[in-house]
Structures are given as structure tokens and as C-alpha cells.
């Protein structure tokens, strides 16, 4: 029996669109959004989708239809959000080491800015005195599934260190900037509500010293299970804690502020799959290798972070014959291995992989295509949206001609 995604079998998907290919389950995306909305009952709650996770226009349009806004980290993401139909007032730009050109783009388009350094706050204030801004604070707390994904604490490049918040207020006063909101984001892949709440409490404690705030932005980082049997984030428990804490803050602050949250991975990760075909098998004294027609140029997370992704044989999902194998990609790099446990190469048990079978790498909807590249001059794959037994192409696979794009010949 073949695995189905959005009601469409992997064999049908491979035959119609070829492999490798990213496939997204439309209903899973909308379910994730609905679950998040229901979990936080705070009345002035707005979700800003952290679109760096996946910026395909079809995904962005789904997010827009669900009533979410956008958290953008580049003007390119702002541009894509606009193309997907988002209103400028629903987009928040949180750049890092932003240029004056990016500031100008946002000002010209009336995009809200979230600034994360004293230097850039002053640079912005000199050029646009009297503007309204948000500031990103580093709460001296970091968390995440890998060091590269921790965005708070003393080793992080992100945000104005919380102990320097008074300096931010002085700069704002000097240039007549109104700080309408404060933001923090401590990392990615958080599955423990208490870790999330620790950072939120620090930011709310600091927010009391800012006058007339309109927005508290607690960032994203909501994790999803990547390992079999891994306990998912208790969204209801987290939502209850967030709602209660915001109500407490409002009572002491004397004003009901708007709460922003910026999930990216949580919305799209478990809705996405990378389908790759078995093209080779070989053995060494240590491992049995299964080679596929994809690589870390399509899904870099295992190579970059040592991330674990569940892999199943979509061509024979119900098989009771298993083989312990290393799944290797087609790039000329020793690190091009998809099977990782505890950040190291390790074999997985997969249902009897044979030449031509379609292996399915799960939880590939976030930071898959968006971090893809043309390394080794390999082509990026197509993207497909599947729903209720129908599949639609939402991005064409690249061709060799795309490798010449922009080059002077």
C-alpha cells in the first residue's frame, strides 16, 4: 500500500510531477492554524506567520485566508507577502543588520518596523524622526533545538540586550520616536511551555517601564515533534498560561495591549513532505546505504543542524519487512546524509527500500524549499499542494536554463 498525502498517493504524485518534489497537505496547514487560534483565548490576539519557514505564494494565500498577518525578515519577504495579497498594515518587518534601503522600502510601503539594535535605532531615528517603531529585546534567555537556532541570550546576535532597554528609550526620546511595541524571540523548536513562559515573563516585566505600549510581541519558536514518540507541545496549556499572564499584565499596566505571536514552523512543518526516489544501494563494513535523487540542497536541516526527520518508504508503507539503512543524497559531499540521530549520522529502519521506491521525508514543510539552493548546480524541485484527493502544481521544477539566470554570457 502506498502512502497518501492530502488523499493523493505518492506514486500518483511522482508519476504526475516527477521526483524529487515537495508536497504540502492543505488541510494540515489550516488545521494547525485553527488549533493555534483556539488555544489562545486572549481577545486582542494576532498571529503573524513567520514566513521565512515557507514563502510559496500558495502557502501565503492559505495563511492570508485564515486571517493571519506576516512576520517578514527581509524586504523580499515583504514583497512576496504583498504579492500574496496581504495588506501593508498586516506585515511586520523584523530585519537583522538591515540596510537604509530596507528601512526606506518599509517606510515607502508603510510597513511596521521592529528594530533590534541601538545603533540601528539611532540610524533610523536620524533619518525618520517622529516615526512609530517597535523594538526587539534580547531577554537574556535562549532556547531551541540547536545552537544555530537560539536567538536569545549572551551568545545571540539578535535584539537589544534587555539591560540596555533604557538606552533605547533615550534614543527614541532624542528623535521623537514612538515605541509602540516590544518584541522578543528566544529560539526555535520549543516544546516546553515553561521555557516559552520564562522569556515572556521577562519581557512583560520590562514592558512595565515603557509608557503607552500598544503591542507585546512574544515571537514564535513553537516546536513540532520530529522524532517518533516525541511529546508534542501542549498548546492548550501554553495558551491558557499566555492568556492568564496577559490579563495580569493588563491589570497592572492599566491598558489592554495587543498580543502578537509569530509561529512559522508550527504552521507548515508537519504539512510538508519531500519525496525522493531510490536510485542506488551499496554497503560498507559499517552501513547499508540507500541513495536518493535529492540532497541537502533541497533539505539542509539534517546537514546544517543534525536534525532528525522521520523517513518512510511511501511505496510500501504497510510492509512488515524492514532494513536498517543510511539514506544518502546525490551531492558530492560527505555530509549529504538525511539520517541523523542526536546530530550524528545513524541508520534508520525503513520498510525494505528498493530501486525505484519513493522515500518520504516527513516534517519538511518548514525550512525545506525556503533554504534550498543550487549547490553542485543541482536544480530545485517542484512544489505541489494536495487536498481531498487532488494535487496542484504551485511551483515548477527548475530547468538547466534557470542555472543561467542573471549570468552574463
KEKE-3310 file (N, C-alpha, C; in steps of 0.2 Angstrom, whole numbers, plus 5000, padded with zeros to 4 digits):
npx = (5004:5002:5008:4997:4996:4987:4976:4981:4991:5008:5014:5006:5008:5022:5022:5015:5021:5035:5051:5064:5052:5042:5028:5013:5001:4986:4975:4981:4989:4979:4972:4982:4983:4970:4970:4980:4974:4963:4969:4973:4965:4965:4958:4963:4972:4984:4990:5006:5012:5027:5036:5048:5049:5042:5039:5031:5019:5006:5005:5006:4994:4985:4987:4984:4970:4966:4966:4978:4992:5009:5025:5040:5057:5065:5065:5062:5054:5043:5039:5034:5024:5016:5012:5005:4994:4992:4988:4998:4997:4996:5008:5024:5040:5054:5069:5087:5102:5099:5098:5099:5092:5082:5075:5070:5062:5052:5047:5042:5032:5024:5026:5026:5040:5052:5065:5081:5093:5103:5111:5106:5093:5096:5101:5090:5081:5088:5086:5072:5064:5052:5044:5035:5039:5043:5053:5065:5069:5083:5080:5090:5088:5089:5084:5081:5081:5094:5110:5112:5099:5096:5090:5091:5099:5116:5125:5119:5116:5104:5093:5091:5100:5092:5096:5100:5089:5084:5093:5088:5076:5080:5086:5075:5068:5076:5075:5062:5054:5041:5039:5030:5028:5035:5046:5051:5061:5066:5071:5070:5059:5054:5047:5043:5031:5035:5048:5045:5037:5045:5053:5043:5038:5049:5050:5038:5039:5049:5042:5033:5040:5039:5030:5013:5012:5007:5008:5013:5024:5027:5035:5040:5044:5037:5038:5038:5035:5048:5054:5049:5036:5039:5035:5022:5020:5011:4998:4986:4989:4999:4993:4983:4991:4998:4987:4982:4993:4994:4982:4985:4995:4989:4981:4989:4996:4987:4980:4974:4983:4988:4992:5005:5010:5022:5022:5030:5037:5028:5016:5018:5027:5024:5015:5022:5031:5045:5048:5058:5067:5073:5088:5100:5109:5121:5134:5145:5158:5152:5139:5123:5119:5107:5104:5097:5088:5089:5095:5105:5104:5091:5085:5091:5092:5096:5110:5114:5110:5110:5098:5084:5074:5059:5058:5050:5046:5037:5031:5028:5021:5014:5022:5030:5043:5058:5073:5089:5095:5106:5101:5106:5111:5112:5123:5140:5146:5152:5144:5131:5119:5104:5099:5099:5103:5103:5111:5121:5127:5117:5109:5092:5077:5069:5055:5060:5068:5069:5076:5069:5058:5048:5054:5049:5052:5048:5039:5044:5040:5043:5057:5063:5061:5063:5076:5083:5095:5106:5117:5131:5126:5114:5096:5082:5067:5050:5035:5020:5003:4992:4975:4961:4961:4966:4979:4989:5000:5011:5023:5035:5047:5064:5074:5088:5091:5087:5099:5107:5101:5103:5116:5130:5132)
npy = (4994:5011:5027:5041:5058:5071:5064:5059:5047:5043:5037:5042:5055:5056:5051:5060:5073:5071:5067:5073:5080:5093:5091:5098:5096:5103:5104:5101:5112:5122:5116:5117:5130:5133:5126:5133:5146:5143:5139:5150:5162:5175:5191:5201:5196:5192:5183:5182:5176:5168:5170:5166:5152:5146:5152:5150:5156:5150:5144:5156:5163:5154:5156:5169:5169:5163:5173:5178:5188:5194:5190:5197:5195:5201:5212:5206:5196:5204:5209:5197:5194:5205:5202:5191:5196:5202:5215:5230:5235:5223:5217:5214:5220:5213:5215:5210:5217:5227:5237:5254:5255:5245:5250:5261:5256:5250:5261:5268:5259:5259:5249:5241:5243:5233:5235:5230:5234:5246:5254:5254:5259:5272:5276:5274:5283:5296:5297:5296:5305:5306:5295:5279:5265:5248:5238:5226:5215:5207:5195:5189:5176:5160:5147:5132:5120:5118:5125:5134:5139:5146:5161:5171:5177:5178:5174:5177:5186:5193:5206:5220:5220:5216:5223:5235:5242:5255:5263:5262:5269:5282:5285:5285:5295:5306:5307:5308:5297:5285:5272:5259:5245:5231:5217:5200:5185:5169:5158:5142:5128:5125:5115:5114:5122:5130:5135:5144:5153:5158:5167:5176:5181:5188:5198:5205:5210:5219:5227:5235:5246:5254:5267:5268:5257:5248:5236:5219:5208:5191:5183:5168:5151:5140:5123:5107:5089:5080:5067:5050:5046:5057:5070:5081:5099:5106:5114:5119:5121:5130:5140:5144:5148:5159:5168:5170:5176:5188:5195:5197:5206:5217:5222:5227:5236:5245:5245:5238:5229:5224:5207:5199:5185:5174:5162:5150:5137:5129:5130:5125:5114:5100:5098:5097:5087:5079:5071:5058:5048:5031:5028:5021:5008:5002:4995:4996:4990:4995:5001:5000:5008:5019:5027:5042:5053:5066:5080:5089:5101:5102:5099:5106:5105:5092:5091:5104:5106:5094:5088:5078:5069:5060:5046:5037:5023:5027:5020:5007:5007:4999:4988:4974:4971:4976:4986:4992:5007:5019:5034:5043:5057:5065:5074:5079:5078:5073:5075:5074:5067:5061:5054:5056:5055:5062:5072:5066:5055:5041:5025:5022:5012:5007:5003:4990:4996:4998:4999:5012:5014:5026:5037:5045:5060:5066:5080:5091:5104:5116:5127:5119:5120:5134:5136:5130:5127:5129:5121:5112:5114:5108:5106:5115:5107:5104:5111:5106:5106:5097:5091:5083:5072:5078:5086:5100:5109:5121:5127:5127:5114:5118:5121:5117:5130:5139:5139:5148:5160:5177:5178:5184:5181)
npz = (5000:4996:5003:5007:5003:5008:5002:4990:4982:4984:4973:4962:4963:4961:4948:4941:4943:4944:4953:4963:4975:4983:4993:5000:5012:5012:5021:5033:5035:5037:5048:5058:5060:5064:5076:5084:5085:5092:5104:5111:5120:5123:5120:5111:5101:5089:5075:5068:5054:5053:5039:5034:5035:5025:5010:4999:4987:4987:4999:5007:5003:5008:5022:5023:5020:5031:5040:5046:5049:5043:5048:5043:5038:5028:5015:5003:5008:5012:5000:4993:5002:5000:4986:4988:4993:5005:5016:5019:5032:5039:5039:5047:5049:5053:5053:5052:5055:5046:5030:5025:5014:5015:5026:5020:5010:5018:5024:5013:5010:5020:5030:5046:5057:5066:5077:5081:5087:5096:5088:5075:5078:5082:5069:5061:5068:5066:5052:5050:5060:5073:5069:5071:5079:5083:5095:5096:5110:5118:5129:5138:5139:5131:5119:5110:5097:5092:5093:5083:5081:5092:5098:5108:5123:5129:5119:5107:5092:5090:5094:5106:5120:5135:5147:5142:5139:5143:5137:5124:5125:5128:5116:5107:5113:5110:5096:5094:5093:5093:5103:5100:5103:5110:5107:5108:5104:5107:5102:5092:5089:5102:5114:5127:5137:5148:5146:5136:5143:5152:5145:5141:5152:5157:5147:5149:5161:5159:5150:5158:5161:5150:5142:5137:5128:5113:5108:5113:5108:5107:5100:5090:5088:5092:5094:5084:5084:5079:5081:5082:5093:5101:5113:5109:5109:5122:5118:5122:5136:5135:5129:5139:5149:5143:5140:5153:5159:5151:5154:5168:5166:5159:5169:5178:5170:5166:5154:5139:5129:5113:5108:5099:5091:5083:5074:5064:5059:5066:5059:5046:5046:5049:5038:5027:5015:5008:4994:4987:4976:4976:4970:4971:4979:4991:5001:5015:5027:5038:5036:5027:5013:5006:4991:4986:4974:4978:4989:5002:4996:4994:5006:5020:5033:5041:5038:5041:5055:5061:5061:5065:5054:5051:5041:5029:5018:5006:4995:5000:5012:5021:5023:5031:5031:5036:5034:5040:5037:5029:5023:5009:5000:4984:4982:4980:4993:5009:5020:5015:5020:5025:5037:5053:5070:5086:5081:5074:5061:5058:5056:5050:5053:5039:5028:5019:5007:4990:4973:4964:4973:4982:4994:5008:5016:5031:5040:5032:5028:5033:5032:5021:5006:5007:5011:5001:4988:4974:4975:4969:4956:4955:4952:4959:4966:4961:4968:4977:4980:4990:4992:4997:4988:4977:4967:4965:4955:4962:4961:4948:4944:4943:4928:4917:4911:4921:4929:4923:4925:4926:4924:4915:4899)
capx = (5000:5006:5006:4994:4996:4981:4972:4984:4996:5015:5015:5002:5012:5028:5021:5012:5025:5042:5054:5061:5046:5039:5021:5010:4994:4982:4971:4985:4991:4973:4971:4987:4981:4964:4972:4983:4969:4958:4972:4974:4958:4966:4954:4967:4977:4985:4996:5010:5015:5035:5035:5054:5048:5040:5036:5027:5013:5000:5005:5005:4987:4981:4988:4980:4963:4964:4966:4984:4997:5015:5032:5045:5063:5068:5061:5060:5048:5038:5037:5030:5018:5011:5010:5000:4988:4992:4989:5004:4997:4996:5015:5029:5047:5059:5076:5093:5108:5096:5101:5095:5087:5077:5071:5066:5057:5047:5043:5038:5026:5020:5026:5029:5047:5054:5072:5084:5100:5103:5114:5101:5088:5098:5102:5083:5079:5091:5083:5065:5062:5044:5041:5032:5043:5044:5060:5066:5074:5085:5078:5095:5086:5089:5081:5080:5083:5101:5114:5111:5093:5094:5090:5091:5105:5123:5129:5115:5116:5098:5089:5094:5100:5087:5099:5101:5082:5084:5096:5083:5071:5084:5087:5068:5066:5080:5072:5054:5051:5036:5040:5023:5028:5042:5046:5057:5060:5072:5073:5065:5058:5052:5041:5041:5028:5038:5053:5042:5034:5051:5055:5038:5038:5055:5048:5032:5042:5052:5037:5030:5044:5038:5024:5008:5013:5001:5009:5018:5026:5031:5039:5037:5048:5033:5041:5034:5039:5052:5055:5043:5035:5041:5029:5021:5019:5004:4996:4981:4992:5003:4988:4980:4996:4999:4981:4982:4998:4992:4977:4988:4999:4985:4978:4995:4998:4981:4978:4973:4988:4988:4997:5007:5014:5025:5024:5032:5037:5022:5010:5019:5032:5021:5011:5026:5035:5050:5048:5064:5066:5079:5092:5106:5110:5128:5136:5152:5158:5148:5132:5120:5117:5102:5105:5091:5089:5089:5101:5104:5102:5084:5083:5098:5092:5100:5117:5116:5108:5110:5091:5081:5067:5057:5058:5046:5045:5030:5029:5026:5020:5012:5027:5032:5050:5062:5080:5092:5099:5108:5099:5111:5109:5116:5128:5147:5148:5151:5139:5125:5116:5097:5098:5103:5101:5107:5115:5126:5124:5114:5104:5085:5074:5064:5052:5063:5069:5072:5077:5063:5054:5048:5055:5046:5055:5042:5041:5049:5036:5047:5064:5065:5062:5065:5083:5086:5100:5108:5123:5133:5122:5108:5090:5077:5062:5043:5031:5014:4998:4987:4969:4955:4962:4968:4985:4990:5007:5012:5029:5038:5053:5069:5077:5095:5091:5087:5105:5110:5098:5107:5123:5132:5135)
capy = (5000:5017:5032:5046:5065:5075:5060:5058:5043:5046:5035:5046:5062:5055:5050:5067:5079:5069:5067:5075:5085:5095:5091:5100:5094:5109:5103:5101:5119:5125:5113:5119:5137:5133:5124:5139:5151:5141:5138:5157:5165:5182:5194:5205:5191:5192:5179:5184:5170:5169:5167:5163:5145:5144:5158:5149:5160:5146:5144:5163:5164:5150:5159:5175:5167:5161:5179:5179:5193:5191:5192:5196:5196:5204:5216:5201:5193:5209:5209:5191:5195:5209:5198:5186:5199:5204:5222:5233:5236:5217:5215:5217:5219:5212:5213:5210:5221:5230:5242:5260:5254:5241:5255:5266:5252:5249:5267:5269:5255:5259:5243:5242:5241:5231:5236:5226:5236:5253:5258:5255:5263:5279:5277:5275:5290:5302:5298:5297:5307:5306:5289:5274:5259:5243:5236:5219:5215:5201:5194:5186:5169:5157:5140:5130:5113:5118:5131:5139:5142:5150:5168:5175:5175:5182:5172:5178:5192:5196:5210:5225:5217:5219:5228:5242:5245:5262:5267:5263:5274:5288:5286:5286:5302:5311:5308:5309:5290:5282:5264:5256:5238:5227:5210:5195:5179:5166:5152:5139:5121:5124:5110:5115:5128:5134:5139:5150:5157:5161:5173:5180:5185:5193:5204:5208:5213:5225:5231:5239:5253:5258:5270:5268:5252:5245:5229:5215:5203:5186:5179:5162:5146:5134:5117:5101:5083:5077:5060:5046:5046:5064:5073:5087:5105:5106:5120:5122:5123:5136:5146:5146:5152:5166:5172:5172:5181:5194:5198:5200:5212:5222:5225:5231:5241:5249:5246:5231:5229:5218:5202:5196:5178:5173:5155:5148:5130:5126:5130:5122:5109:5094:5098:5096:5081:5079:5064:5057:5041:5027:5027:5017:5004:5000:4993:4996:4986:4998:5003:4999:5015:5019:5033:5045:5058:5073:5081:5094:5107:5103:5100:5106:5104:5087:5093:5110:5106:5087:5087:5071:5069:5053:5044:5031:5021:5028:5015:5001:5010:4994:4982:4972:4969:4982:4986:4997:5010:5026:5037:5047:5062:5064:5079:5077:5080:5068:5077:5074:5061:5063:5050:5059:5054:5066:5076:5062:5050:5035:5022:5022:5006:5009:4997:4987:5001:4995:5004:5015:5016:5033:5038:5051:5063:5070:5087:5095:5109:5122:5127:5115:5124:5141:5136:5126:5130:5126:5118:5106:5115:5104:5110:5115:5103:5107:5111:5104:5107:5092:5092:5079:5068:5082:5089:5106:5112:5128:5130:5122:5112:5122:5118:5120:5137:5143:5140:5154:5166:5183:5177:5187:5176)
capz = (5000:4996:5007:5003:5006:5005:4998:4984:4983:4982:4966:4958:4964:4957:4941:4938:4944:4945:4959:4970:4975:4989:4993:5006:5014:5013:5026:5039:5037:5040:5055:5063:5061:5069:5083:5087:5086:5098:5110:5115:5120:5124:5115:5107:5099:5082:5073:5062:5051:5051:5033:5032:5035:5018:5007:4992:4987:4988:5006:5010:5002:5013:5028:5022:5020:5038:5044:5049:5046:5041:5051:5037:5040:5023:5010:4998:5011:5012:4993:4992:5006:4996:4980:4990:4994:5012:5017:5022:5039:5042:5039:5052:5046:5059:5049:5056:5051:5040:5027:5025:5008:5018:5030:5015:5007:5023:5025:5007:5009:5027:5034:5053:5058:5073:5076:5086:5089:5097:5083:5070:5081:5081:5062:5059:5071:5062:5045:5051:5066:5073:5067:5076:5079:5088:5096:5098:5115:5120:5136:5142:5139:5124:5119:5104:5096:5090:5095:5077:5081:5098:5096:5114:5127:5128:5113:5101:5088:5089:5099:5111:5127:5140:5152:5138:5136:5145:5131:5118:5127:5127:5108:5105:5115:5106:5089:5094:5090:5097:5103:5101:5105:5111:5104:5109:5101:5110:5098:5088:5091:5109:5116:5134:5138:5154:5143:5132:5148:5156:5141:5140:5159:5157:5143:5152:5167:5156:5147:5163:5161:5144:5143:5132:5123:5110:5106:5115:5103:5111:5095:5089:5091:5094:5091:5082:5085:5073:5082:5083:5100:5104:5115:5106:5113:5125:5115:5127:5142:5134:5128:5145:5153:5140:5141:5160:5160:5148:5158:5174:5164:5158:5175:5182:5166:5165:5147:5136:5124:5108:5108:5093:5091:5076:5073:5057:5059:5069:5054:5040:5046:5048:5032:5021:5014:5002:4990:4984:4973:4977:4964:4972:4985:4992:5008:5018:5033:5044:5034:5021:5011:5001:4988:4983:4969:4982:4994:5006:4993:4995:5014:5023:5041:5044:5037:5045:5062:5063:5063:5064:5051:5050:5034:5027:5011:5004:4991:5003:5019:5026:5023:5038:5030:5037:5033:5043:5031:5029:5017:5007:4995:4977:4981:4981:5000:5014:5024:5012:5023:5028:5043:5059:5077:5091:5077:5071:5056:5061:5051:5052:5050:5034:5025:5013:5001:4984:4967:4961:4978:4984:5001:5010:5022:5034:5043:5028:5026:5036:5030:5016:5000:5008:5012:4996:4984:4968:4976:4964:4950:4955:4952:4964:4964:4961:4975:4975:4986:4989:4996:4996:4983:4971:4968:4960:4955:4965:4959:4943:4945:4939:4922:4917:4909:4927:4931:4919:4926:4929:4922:4909:4894)
cpx = (5004:5004:5003:4995:4991:4976:4975:4990:5003:5016:5012:5006:5018:5027:5019:5017:5033:5044:5061:5056:5044:5032:5018:5003:4990:4978:4975:4987:4985:4971:4976:4986:4975:4966:4976:4978:4965:4962:4973:4968:4959:4962:4958:4973:4978:4991:4999:5014:5023:5036:5042:5054:5046:5036:5032:5021:5007:4999:5003:4997:4983:4981:4984:4973:4961:4965:4972:4988:5004:5021:5037:5051:5068:5063:5058:5053:5042:5035:5032:5024:5013:5008:5005:4994:4987:4992:4995:5003:4997:5003:5020:5035:5051:5066:5081:5099:5105:5099:5096:5090:5081:5072:5067:5061:5051:5043:5039:5031:5022:5020:5029:5035:5048:5062:5075:5091:5099:5106:5109:5095:5090:5099:5095:5080:5081:5087:5075:5062:5054:5041:5039:5036:5041:5051:5060:5071:5076:5084:5084:5093:5086:5087:5080:5083:5090:5104:5112:5104:5091:5095:5090:5097:5111:5126:5125:5116:5110:5096:5094:5094:5096:5090:5100:5094:5081:5087:5092:5078:5074:5084:5080:5066:5070:5078:5065:5051:5046:5037:5033:5022:5035:5041:5052:5055:5067:5074:5068:5065:5057:5046:5039:5038:5032:5044:5050:5040:5039:5053:5050:5037:5043:5053:5043:5034:5045:5047:5033:5033:5043:5031:5020:5010:5006:5001:5014:5018:5030:5035:5036:5042:5044:5036:5036:5038:5042:5054:5049:5043:5037:5035:5028:5020:5012:5001:4991:4984:4996:4998:4985:4985:4997:4993:4980:4987:4997:4987:4980:4992:4995:4982:4983:4997:4993:4979:4978:4978:4986:4993:4998:5011:5016:5027:5025:5032:5031:5016:5012:5023:5029:5016:5015:5030:5039:5050:5054:5064:5073:5082:5098:5106:5118:5129:5143:5152:5154:5141:5130:5117:5112:5102:5098:5093:5087:5095:5100:5103:5095:5081:5089:5098:5096:5107:5119:5115:5109:5103:5088:5075:5065:5056:5055:5047:5038:5027:5026:5025:5018:5016:5029:5040:5054:5070:5083:5097:5101:5105:5103:5109:5113:5121:5135:5149:5147:5145:5132:5121:5109:5096:5102:5099:5106:5113:5121:5123:5122:5109:5097:5083:5068:5061:5055:5064:5072:5072:5070:5057:5054:5049:5052:5049:5049:5044:5045:5046:5039:5054:5067:5066:5065:5072:5086:5091:5101:5115:5125:5129:5116:5102:5086:5071:5055:5040:5024:5009:4993:4981:4964:4956:4965:4975:4987:4997:5007:5018:5033:5045:5058:5071:5084:5096:5091:5094:5109:5107:5102:5114:5124:5136:5139)
cpy = (5006:5023:5037:5052:5069:5071:5058:5053:5045:5043:5040:5053:5061:5054:5056:5072:5077:5069:5070:5080:5087:5094:5093:5098:5101:5109:5103:5108:5122:5123:5116:5127:5137:5131:5129:5144:5149:5140:5145:5161:5172:5186:5198:5202:5191:5188:5182:5178:5172:5166:5164:5155:5142:5150:5157:5153:5157:5145:5151:5164:5160:5153:5166:5174:5165:5167:5181:5185:5190:5194:5191:5198:5199:5207:5211:5197:5198:5209:5203:5191:5199:5206:5193:5189:5202:5212:5225:5233:5229:5214:5218:5215:5219:5210:5212:5213:5224:5236:5248:5259:5250:5246:5259:5262:5251:5255:5269:5265:5255:5253:5244:5239:5239:5231:5233:5228:5244:5257:5259:5259:5270:5281:5278:5282:5296:5303:5299:5299:5307:5300:5284:5268:5254:5241:5229:5219:5208:5199:5190:5178:5166:5150:5138:5123:5112:5125:5137:5142:5145:5157:5173:5173:5179:5180:5174:5185:5196:5201:5215:5221:5220:5224:5235:5245:5252:5266:5268:5268:5281:5290:5288:5293:5307:5312:5307:5302:5288:5274:5261:5249:5236:5220:5206:5189:5175:5160:5148:5131:5120:5120:5110:5122:5133:5138:5145:5155:5161:5168:5178:5184:5190:5200:5208:5212:5220:5230:5236:5246:5257:5261:5269:5263:5250:5238:5225:5209:5197:5181:5173:5156:5140:5128:5112:5095:5081:5069:5056:5045:5052:5067:5080:5093:5105:5113:5123:5124:5129:5142:5148:5150:5159:5170:5174:5178:5188:5198:5201:5206:5218:5226:5229:5237:5247:5250:5239:5232:5223:5214:5199:5190:5177:5166:5154:5141:5127:5125:5126:5115:5102:5093:5097:5090:5082:5071:5063:5049:5037:5026:5022:5013:5002:4999:4994:4992:4989:4999:5001:5006:5014:5026:5036:5051:5065:5074:5087:5101:5108:5103:5100:5105:5098:5089:5099:5110:5099:5085:5080:5073:5062:5052:5037:5029:5022:5023:5008:5002:5004:4988:4980:4969:4976:4981:4993:5000:5017:5029:5043:5051:5061:5070:5076:5080:5074:5069:5077:5067:5064:5059:5052:5057:5057:5069:5072:5057:5044:5032:5022:5015:5009:5003:4995:4991:4997:5000:5006:5017:5024:5034:5045:5054:5068:5076:5091:5102:5116:5121:5121:5119:5131:5141:5132:5130:5126:5123:5112:5108:5110:5109:5110:5111:5107:5107:5110:5104:5101:5093:5088:5076:5072:5085:5094:5108:5119:5131:5125:5120:5116:5118:5120:5127:5141:5144:5146:5160:5172:5183:5181:5182:5179)
cpz = (5000:5001:5003:5007:5003:5001:4992:4985:4981:4975:4961:4958:4960:4950:4937:4938:4944:4952:4958:4969:4982:4989:5000:5006:5016:5019:5033:5040:5040:5047:5060:5065:5066:5076:5087:5089:5092:5105:5115:5114:5122:5118:5109:5104:5092:5080:5067:5060:5050:5045:5030:5032:5029:5015:5000:4993:4988:4996:5009:5009:5007:5020:5028:5023:5027:5043:5048:5046:5045:5046:5045:5040:5034:5019:5005:5001:5011:5005:4991:4996:5002:4990:4982:4993:5001:5012:5020:5029:5043:5042:5044:5049:5052:5055:5054:5052:5045:5037:5027:5019:5011:5022:5025:5012:5012:5024:5019:5007:5016:5030:5041:5054:5065:5073:5082:5088:5091:5092:5077:5072:5080:5073:5059:5062:5067:5055:5045:5057:5067:5071:5073:5074:5084:5089:5099:5104:5116:5127:5140:5143:5132:5125:5112:5103:5094:5092:5089:5077:5088:5097:5102:5118:5125:5121:5106:5098:5088:5095:5103:5117:5132:5145:5148:5136:5138:5139:5125:5119:5126:5120:5105:5107:5111:5099:5089:5091:5095:5097:5105:5103:5106:5110:5107:5106:5103:5107:5095:5090:5098:5110:5123:5135:5144:5151:5139:5137:5151:5152:5141:5147:5159:5153:5146:5158:5165:5153:5152:5163:5155:5144:5136:5126:5120:5109:5111:5110:5106:5106:5093:5092:5093:5090:5088:5083:5079:5074:5084:5091:5104:5107:5112:5111:5115:5123:5120:5133:5141:5133:5134:5149:5150:5141:5148:5162:5157:5152:5165:5172:5163:5164:5178:5177:5165:5158:5144:5130:5119:5108:5101:5095:5084:5075:5065:5056:5061:5064:5048:5040:5044:5042:5026:5021:5008:5000:4986:4982:4975:4971:4965:4979:4986:4999:5009:5024:5038:5042:5028:5019:5005:4998:4985:4978:4972:4986:4998:5003:4993:5002:5017:5030:5043:5043:5041:5052:5065:5065:5061:5060:5050:5043:5033:5020:5009:4999:4994:5011:5024:5026:5030:5037:5031:5036:5037:5039:5033:5023:5015:5001:4989:4976:4983:4987:5005:5019:5022:5014:5027:5035:5048:5065:5082:5087:5074:5066:5059:5056:5054:5049:5045:5030:5018:5007:4995:4978:4965:4967:4980:4992:5003:5017:5025:5038:5039:5025:5028:5034:5026:5010:5001:5009:5007:4992:4978:4968:4971:4957:4950:4955:4958:4962:4963:4967:4972:4981:4985:4994:4993:4989:4976:4972:4963:4961:4957:4964:4954:4945:4940:4933:4922:4915:4915:4930:4928:4921:4930:4927:4916:4904:4888)
residu = (UNK:UNK:UNK:UNK:UNK:UNK:UNK:UNK:UNK:UNK:UNK:UNK:UNK:UNK:UNK:UNK:UNK:UNK:UNK:UNK:UNK:UNK:UNK:UNK:UNK:UNK:UNK:UNK:UNK:UNK:UNK:UNK:UNK:UNK:UNK:UNK:UNK:UNK:UNK:UNK:UNK:UNK:UNK:UNK:UNK:UNK:UNK:UNK:UNK:UNK:UNK:UNK:UNK:UNK:UNK:UNK:UNK:UNK:UNK:UNK:UNK:UNK:UNK:UNK:UNK:UNK:UNK:UNK:UNK:UNK:UNK:UNK:UNK:UNK:UNK:UNK:UNK:UNK:UNK:UNK:UNK:UNK:UNK:UNK:UNK:UNK:UNK:UNK:UNK:UNK:UNK:UNK:UNK:UNK:UNK:UNK:UNK:UNK:UNK:UNK:UNK:UNK:UNK:UNK:UNK:UNK:UNK:UNK:UNK:UNK:UNK:UNK:UNK:UNK:UNK:UNK:UNK:UNK:UNK:UNK:UNK:UNK:UNK:UNK:UNK:UNK:UNK:UNK:UNK:UNK:UNK:UNK:UNK:UNK:UNK:UNK:UNK:UNK:UNK:UNK:UNK:UNK:UNK:UNK:UNK:UNK:UNK:UNK:UNK:UNK:UNK:UNK:UNK:UNK:UNK:UNK:UNK:UNK:UNK:UNK:UNK:UNK:UNK:UNK:UNK:UNK:UNK:UNK:UNK:UNK:UNK:UNK:UNK:UNK:UNK:UNK:UNK:UNK:UNK:UNK:UNK:UNK:UNK:UNK:UNK:UNK:UNK:UNK:UNK:UNK:UNK:UNK:UNK:UNK:UNK:UNK:UNK:UNK:UNK:UNK:UNK:UNK:UNK:UNK:UNK:UNK:UNK:UNK:UNK:UNK:UNK:UNK:UNK:UNK:UNK:UNK:UNK:UNK:UNK:UNK:UNK:UNK:UNK:UNK:UNK:UNK:UNK:UNK:UNK:UNK:UNK:UNK:UNK:UNK:UNK:UNK:UNK:UNK:UNK:UNK:UNK:UNK:UNK:UNK:UNK:UNK:UNK:UNK:UNK:UNK:UNK:UNK:UNK:UNK:UNK:UNK:UNK:UNK:UNK:UNK:UNK:UNK:UNK:UNK:UNK:UNK:UNK:UNK:UNK:UNK:UNK:UNK:UNK:UNK:UNK:UNK:UNK:UNK:UNK:UNK:UNK:UNK:UNK:UNK:UNK:UNK:UNK:UNK:UNK:UNK:UNK:UNK:UNK:UNK:UNK:UNK:UNK:UNK:UNK:UNK:UNK:UNK:UNK:UNK:UNK:UNK:UNK:UNK:UNK:UNK:UNK:UNK:UNK:UNK:UNK:UNK:UNK:UNK:UNK:UNK:UNK:UNK:UNK:UNK:UNK:UNK:UNK:UNK:UNK:UNK:UNK:UNK:UNK:UNK:UNK:UNK:UNK:UNK:UNK:UNK:UNK:UNK:UNK:UNK:UNK:UNK:UNK:UNK:UNK:UNK:UNK:UNK:UNK:UNK:UNK:UNK:UNK:UNK:UNK:UNK:UNK:UNK:UNK:UNK:UNK:UNK:UNK:UNK:UNK:UNK:UNK:UNK:UNK:UNK:UNK:UNK:UNK:UNK:UNK:UNK:UNK:UNK:UNK:UNK:UNK:UNK:UNK:UNK:UNK:UNK:UNK:UNK:UNK:UNK:UNK:UNK:UNK:UNK:UNK:UNK:UNK:UNK:UNK:UNK:UNK:UNK:UNK:UNK:UNK)
# end
